[in-house]
Every structure is written in C-alpha cells, then in structure tokens.
C-alpha cells in the first residue's frame, strides 16, 4: 500500500475520543462505495479501518462493561497505533499480550502488560529477568510449577528482580451430561487446585502473585444467534447461563481465598462476547476485550451486541473466467480455529457474491460467483471481512484510516513494523 503524502504519518496518535454519532455502515451501499472511493489511490490488497465504526465499537464495549475497566487484547488488533489510542480513552486500562516478546516490545510504552499465556521463550525471559523496569511492567501467566522452575533456571532468586505472576485458573464448565465445555487452558480447575499453586508461589522467593485470570471461552467465544440454527442457539444460551452461574460461585471462592495469600492487583475475566455477563461477577475487577473493536464477521452472530464492521480489506478483480464469474487476486486468508465455512473471509461488497464450493478462498486467486459477478470488470474492487479480528493484520503492512470520506492516517501493523510474534 502506497502512503499518500497528505495524510498524518504513522506514529502520531489516533484520536478515538470523538463521539460516534454517525453509523454509515447501516447503509451498506454508501458505506462500502465510500470506502472504495477513499482508498481508490491505494494499491490492493488495501486494508481499511473506518474511524466512525472503530469509535462506535470502542464506546459500545465501554457501555456493555458498565464501568468495569477493559484490558486491551492485543492479539485482536496487532496495530500499535490503535492500542495506544484505546489506552488514552477513559475505561481502557492495560494490555493483554499474547507472547512475552510482544509484551516486552509494548512495555516500552505501556507500564501494565499482562502476558495472556505461559511463556517458554528463554531469550525473552532472559531479557525480562535482566531489566528491572520491564520486570515491573510485565506480568507473566502461570498455571504450573514447572513454569516457575524454568524462570529460576535462567536466573535464580537474588540475581534478578522479582517476577510478577498471574494465576491462570480454568473457567470451563464440567457439565453433568455434556462433560467438558470451554477451552483447554489451565490444569487448575477447583479452588483447591488454584490455592495450592498460589501457596507454593508465595513460598518461593523471587515471585510476586499479583493477579488471577479466568477466561470463560464457552461464553465469550461462542455465538448464540447463528442464522438457521435455532435449536443450537437455544442450547448454547442455556449452557452459557448455567456455566456463568457455576463460574461466578467458583471464581468468587478462588478470589476470596487467594486474597488471603496475596495482595491481588486484578482479577481478569471475559472477552468481547461475554462482557455483560462477566461484569455481573463482583469478583472480577477487569475484563479483556479486543475482537469487538475491529469486528471480524464471527462476531455478527451474537445476540447481545452488534459491532460495526470497522476493519475490511479490498482485493482487485483481475480476470473473468466466464460470464457469471469474477476472480480477485488474493483472498485466501483463512482464520484459525476449527475448520469450517465460518473461518473463511466473507465477500461483503458488492452484495450477492459467493465463493465456489470446490475452490473456496485461494492463496493467490479467489473466483467468485453470484448476481454481482457478471457486472464486475478488471480493476473493480471487492470488499471482504476477515473471520477473526486481529489475524487480518498479519497479512498486511498497514491500515488506511478512513474518516469523513478520505484517508486521514496510515497505521502500520505489527508486520509493517517488522514484527512477527506468533
């Protein structure tokens, strides 16, 4: 993507503080054609952020949280300029990073970074253990004594600053009939499991237990309003309600017992899909959120909220293999998770385009059919939305920020800044 000379250079702050009074995405014909016009001078594939939609989503997340602080999930963005802009808004506090190397990079500008997953990156750990400033800003995720042993093997207590750690306890629901429902994360499920490890942490020199994290993925990451799936939606809602009731009691028990052992700075829970439910748990002091900001299309099928399509990418039509087909260059950016049709990028404009069942979204080219295909010509643009929010940033070097019908800033992604953390 070529950066136009009249836009704000990357690195200057993005302003998300304005009121989100416009909702242009509610009028798809003008919204998508407006993005096409604004980005017409940029080479495809061109990734765009609608500033109106991004502001709207940020304010909607804050509204749904009802005053509970939100920690920014960096994996769902992977654009440092957007992360910094969010942290400037009242209600957002701290970063939830996905690797230690990323956390160390972000900690140069943020004094509160929690690594959301345990790390065995010896080089990154060594850097953390050798720097008192970084050690005071970064919190590691722990759910096993072996993770503590690894840290001590690199730098024993007394030779390094104290390491801030957060206990990751399993938030899945052990359903009476259905069994395990949730995400396979921590081995610590019962209050005794969590408190046992917390006691061992407290007894070890060189570690400070500062937080508890319990992620209810079976609520935050599971849609409950999927079109054409009424029975499954009803079952999902019942499962989620029962799961949250159990979790509220168990998380409260764990939190209370941990506070007898350590001065916890935070109790973290939730995600974009569970904000309202998580905010009702009095033991939770902060909620992690990120996916609802860029709003990948997986988040179109939740009952409790309707995010705006803030992030999208346009590909050029390059050939016409037949009168009822149009082919774009690129497009095969499949999202992680269980393989299925919902992980494929979705063509959203012009309307009525669909992937071919035997080809799908291709690595280099993506043929499209549907009523709009016959009217497309070489050089026309087709807009896609990625299934997951942050993974789009791994495919492009920058996002063009569109505001008021023109590109007003170009923000580099992690990839655009030469970073590839995971």
Buried (B, 14 or more C-beta within 10 A) or exposed (E): BEBEEEBBEBEEEBBBEEEBEBEBBEEBEEBBBBBBEBBEEBEBBBBBBBBBBBBBBBBBBBEBBEEBBBBBBBBBBBBBBBBBBBBEBEBBBBBBBBBBBBBBBBBEEBEBBBBBBBBEBEEBBBBBBBBEEBBBBBBBBBBBEEBBEBBBEBBEBEEBBEBBBBBBBBBBBBBEEEEEBBBEBBEBBBBEBBBEBBBEBEEBEBBBBBBBBBBBBBBBBBBBBBEEBEEEBEEBBEBBEBBBEBBBEBBBBBBEBBEEBBEBBBBBBBBBBBBBBBBEBEBBBBBBBBBBBBBBBBBBBBEEBEBBBBBBBBBBBBEBEEEEBBBBBBBBBBBEEEEEEBBBBBBBBBEEBEBBEEEBBBEEBBBBBBEBBEEBEEEBBBBBBBBBBBBBBBBBBBBBBBBEEBBBBBBBBBBBBEBEBE
